[in-house]
Amino acid sequence: MARKIQRCSFCGRLDSEVRLLITGESGAICDDCLRQANEVLQEHDSLLSGSSAKHSRKLSGDLSMKELPRPTDIKAYLDQYVIGQDDAKRYLSVAVYNHYKRLLQPTSDDGVEIEKSNIVMVGPTGTGKTLLARTIAKLLKVPFTIVDATVFTEAGYVGEDVESILTRLLQVADYNLELTQRGIVFIDEIDKIARKSDNPSITRDVSGEGVQQGLLKLLEGTIVNVPPKGGRKHPDQDFVHVDTHNILFICGGAFDGIERKIAQRLNTHVVGYNAIENVAHIDRNDLMRYIQPQDLKAFGLIPEIIGRLPVLTHLDQLDRAALRNILTEPKNSLIRQQQKLFAMDGVELTFDDDALEYMVDKAVEFKLGARGLRSIVEAIMITPQYEIPSSKVKEFRVTREFAREQLEKSTVGQLG
């Protein structure tokens, strides 16, 4: 029986034309093609490692004082995306700038070491706390992550432990420990872990004071055993030891109802002959501007955690002018997003001024801030978004009458 002639599946050469032909179940490869494949694989691996190194360099930014974004530069960047909230922007800009300087502080014999100043931002829902955090993350040259405090539970309960905060930061830094220990963490919804009464708990609670106690060591600065892939799903994994002394923590929360605590404190302070004069100086429509650390304690944060969040700032409730600007001014404004969606279908979308005014009026009526404004825009545009892609329409104009008609038909319009 004649021997079956074999050839390389890649270059097509016969087995008699090559030094070695490795055969498989449904093909074969010669030594030359195997060598070339190995070179391609090595080149691919080097590109991947170079990309990872490039990512690390991008995060660390090879920090130097000359290249650091100054507080005014950081605020100017935030102004492009977030309307108003100048006080909160200034506090954030200074905090981030000082965080960079802490990372660059030289070792000296004068005994002066710059301490970190963690921040807590208080403001009603829809005023831009999370948006500020997401926007500033684009500018930073250190790892940055946003976590939600509502998912944390006290150790021993089903849920996430507070150490998972650092797991996410570690993942953002491509598991580079040095970069992780210089990062910034934004903890959203910090008010949701407030204890429900003024009496200190003598028992364990699922997601209140116990979680605050767990956060203390992270905020202050300690070495934490962090599971690199999360906790309970991989119980056999090795822990990574993360030092949190140089990690900046920024916390945000709506603290719904804290105005009552502020009003009570202001009333108790207004006594004596000049009581009437002091009351006249208080803006009852904007009590949030008078917030103090003791108000956070009255709301349910424990004194120890308040002490580890020394910088306290507030976000103003958005007024009508701010809501109007949010529709059109930012780079990522709601109207520009809608116009881009329609442009991808070849449709030019325009809005009448009185239609925009109507949306703002409804947002003020619903008192839901920028999130309420987005809900209104989505409710008005749902019918055009559904019908126009299947039609031959090339232009679409939103009038006040159309906006009113669509909103009244929607479930959002029934909020009013």
N, C-alpha and C positions, 0 to 999 in steps of 0.2 A: 504494500500500500504506500503510495507516494506521500511524502511529508507535506503537511499543510503549510503553505507560504504565509508568514506573518509579517506585518508591517506596523510601524509606529502610527498610532491614531492621531498624532499631532502634526508631524512633518511628512508622513506618508512613506518614509524610506523603508526598504526591506530589511529583514533581520540580518541579511548577509552584508548590508552596507553600513551597519553600525557595530560598535564594540559590544554593546549590551542592550538587550531588549527585555524590559520587565513587562510581563503579561499579567492581565487581570481577567476577571470573569467575562467582561464584554469589550475589552480593548487592551492596548499595550502602549508603552511609552519608552522611548530610547534614552540613553544616558545623556545625550546633548540637550534634549528637550527637558529632561529632569533638572539638569544644571541650570538652564535658563529659568525654569519655573521657580527654583530656589532663589535665584537672584531677584526675581519679581517679588517674591514673598518678603525677602529681606528689605527691599526698597519700600514696600507697603508698610512694614512694621516701623521702619524709621520715620516715615511720614506721620504715622499715628502718634509715635512718641514725640515727634517735633510739634505736632498740633497740641498735644497735652502740655508740653513745655511752654508753647506760645500762650495757651490759655492761662497757665500759671503766671507767666510774665504780665499778661494783661491784667490779672487780678491784683498782683502785688504792685504792678505799675513801676517797679524799680524806683520806689518813692524817693523823692528829694524835695527839699524845701522850695526850690525854684519852680518845680512843676506842680506843686500842690494847688488845687483850686481854692481861691480865697473865699471867705464867707460871702462877699458881694457877688462873686462869680456863681457860687452855688445857688444863691437866692435868685439871680437873674435867670438861671436855667430852670428853676422851679416855676418862675413867673410865666414861662412859655406854656406850661401845661396846667397849672393850678391857679384859679382866680382867687384873689383876696388872700386872707389868712396871713398877713404880713408878719405878725408877731410869731406865729408858729414857724414860719419859714426862717425867720432870723435865728430863733432858738436852734432849729435843726441845722442850719448852715454853720453856726458857731460850734455846735456839738461835733459835727462831722469833721470840721477843720481841726478842732482840738484833738480829736481822735487820731488823725493823721500825725499831728505833732507829738502825741504821746508815743506813737510807734517809732518816731525818729529821734526822741530825746536821747542825747548822749549821756553816757555814764560819767558822773562828775563826783568830786569830793565834797561839794557843798551840802550834800544831804538832801537836796531838794528833788523830789520825785513827783512828777505830775500825775495826779489821781484822775481816774475817769469819772465823768459826770453822766450817769444814766438819766434818761428823760422819760417823763410821762406826759402825754398829750390828752387833754380832755376836751370833748366837743360833741354836740348832738350828732345823730346819725345823718349821713349824707353831706357832711361838711368838708370831707377830703382828707381824713386821717390816713386811710390806707392808700389813697392816691398819692399823697406826699411821699409815703414810704416807697411805693413802686417807682415813682418818678426819680427819686434820688438814687435808687439802686442802679439806674442806667448810667449814672455819672461816676459811680464809685470805682475805685481801683483796689478795693478789698472785697472779700466774699461778703455777700449780703443775702439774708433770707427772711421771709415773712412767715410767722407761725401764728396759729389761732389758739388762744388760751382755753377756748371752750372744749377742746378735745382732751385736755389733761385731767387726770384723776389721781387721787392719792395712791401711793404705792400699795399694791395688794388688790386693787379694783381693776375691772376690765376697762381698758382705755389706754391712753398714752402716758408714759411717765415724763416728767419734765426734762429728763436727759435726752429725749428725742429731739428737743430743740437743737442740741449740738450735733445730733446725727444729721439733720438737714443741712446745717452749716458745713459739716464735714463733706457731705455729698456735693455741695456747691463748689467747694474748694478742690474737687477731684481727689479727695482723701489726702490732701497735702496738710499735714498736721500744723506746720509752721504758719501757713496761710490761714487755717481755721482759727488759730489762736489770736489772729489780728482782725477778725471779722466784725460785722455789725448784725445784730438780730433785732427785728421789729416784732414785738409780741402784741398782736391785735386782740381786741375784746378782753382787755385785762380786768375790766369791771365785772365780768361774768364769774370771776372766782372770788368775789367779795363774800365775806361771811354774812349770813342772813340776819344776825342779831348782834347786839353789842356785847353779849356775854361770851367770853372766850369758851371755845368748845372743849369739853373734857373727853369727848369721844371722837372717833375718826369720822370725817365727813368725806363724801365722794369727790367733790370738785370745788371746795371752798377754801377754808383756812388751811387745810392740809396741803393743798397745792401751793398756796402762798409760802408755807414753811419750806416746801421743796425748792421753790424759786430762790430763796434767800442765798443759798450757797453759790448759785450761778451768778446772781447779780453782784455779790460782794467780791467774788474772785476766789476760786479754789480749784483743785485738780479733781476732775470728774471722770468716772469710768463710763465711757460712752460706747454703746453697742453700734458698730458701724452700719449694720443693716436693719436697725430697729430692734426692739426688745423681744417680745414673746414669740415671734415666728421663727427666730433663730437662736434658741437658748444655748446652743453649744459654741457660739462664736466667741472669739477673743475680744476683749474690750480694748478700746483706744483711750489713753489717758490724756485728757484735754485740759489745759490750764486756761481758766476763764478770766484771769486778771486783766488781760488786754482786749477782751471782747466787749464792745459797747452795746448796751441794751436800750432800745427805744420802745416804750409801751404806749398803747393808745386804747381809748375806750370812750363809749358814749356817756357812761355814768348817768343813765336816765333817772331823773328825780333828784339829782344832787343840788339843783337850784333851791329846793326846799331846805336842805341842810345849810346852804349859804345864807338864805333869808333868815333862818333861825339864829345863826351866829351874828349876823349884822344887827338884828333886832335886840339881841342880848347886850350888844356893845353900845347901843344907842340909849344912853341914860344920862340924866342930869339936865342942867339948864339949856345946854346946846343941843338937846336931842332933836328938836324940830329942824335945826339947821343941818345936822348930819344926815337926817333922813332925806332932806331935799337934794343932797349931793349924790344919792344912790340912784343909779339907773335901774329901775325895777324891770325893764324890758331886756336887760342884758346883765343878769346877775353872774353869769359865768366869768366875767372879767375880774370878779372879786374873789375867785377861788383861792383857797389856801390849803396847805397840807392837812390841817385839822379837819377840813371838810371831807377829804379822802378817808380819813380815819372814821369819821361819823358814818360814811357810806358803807364801810365794811372792810377796808384794807387794813392789815395789821401794822402797827407802828414801825416794826422792824423793816418791812418792805418799803414803807414810805421813806424811811431814812436812807435806803439804798437807791432811791429815785429822787435825787436832790433837785433836779431841774423840772419845774412844773410850768406848763404853758397850756393855753386854751385855744380852741378854734371857735370863731364866731358863727352864730346862726346866719345862714346865707340870706341876705335881703333880696329885694326884687331886682335891683341893679346887678347884683352878683350873679343871680340866676340867668338874667338876660345875657350877660357876657359869657357864661358857661356854654350857652347854646352855640355861640359862633366864634369866640375869641381864641381859645386854646388851639394848639397844633392838632390835638386829638379831639376836637369838639364834637358834640353829638351830631350837629348838622353836617360837618365835613365827613363824618363816618357814613352817614346816610347817602351823601352825594357820591362817595367813593363806591358804595355798594351798587348804586344805580349805574354809575359810569362803567362798571365791569360788564353790564348788559347793554352798553351803548346808549344809555338814556341820560339826558341832562335834567337834573333835579333842581328846582328853585323853590324858595319859600317866600311868601309875602311877609312884610314886616308885621302886619296886624295878626297874621297867623302865629308868628313867633311870640308876639305879645300875649296872645290867647294862651299859649302853652305855659308861659311864665305865670300868668294869672292863676291857672289851675295848679301849678306847682306850689305857689304861695298858699293857695286854699287848702291843699292836702297836707302841707307842713312836713314833707318828707325829704327836703333838701334836693341835692343833685340826683340822688337815686330816684326820687319821685319824678323829677324832670325826665329822666331817661325812660321811665315806665310810660309817661305820657307820650313821648315821641314814638316809642315802639308801638303803642296802641293805635296811634293815628296812622302810622305807616304800614301796618300789617296788611291791609287790603291792597295797596299799590305793590307791595313786595310780593304778594301772592299772584296778582293778575298780570302785571306789566311784563315779566320775563317771557310770558307766552304770547304777548301781543307784538305789534309792530310799532308801538309808540316810541318816539325818539326824544320827546320832551314831556316833562310832567311838572305842574305848578301846584304847590300846596297853598290854598287860600284859607282864610279864617273860617269861612262857612264849611269847607271840606273838613278842616281840623275839628270843628265843633261837632259836626255830624258823626265823624268816625269815633270820637271820644265818647259821645253819648251812647253809641252802640256797644262799646266795649265794657268789660267788667271794671276796668280802671276808672272810667267815668262815673261809676256808681259810688266811688269812695266819697265824693262830695255830697 
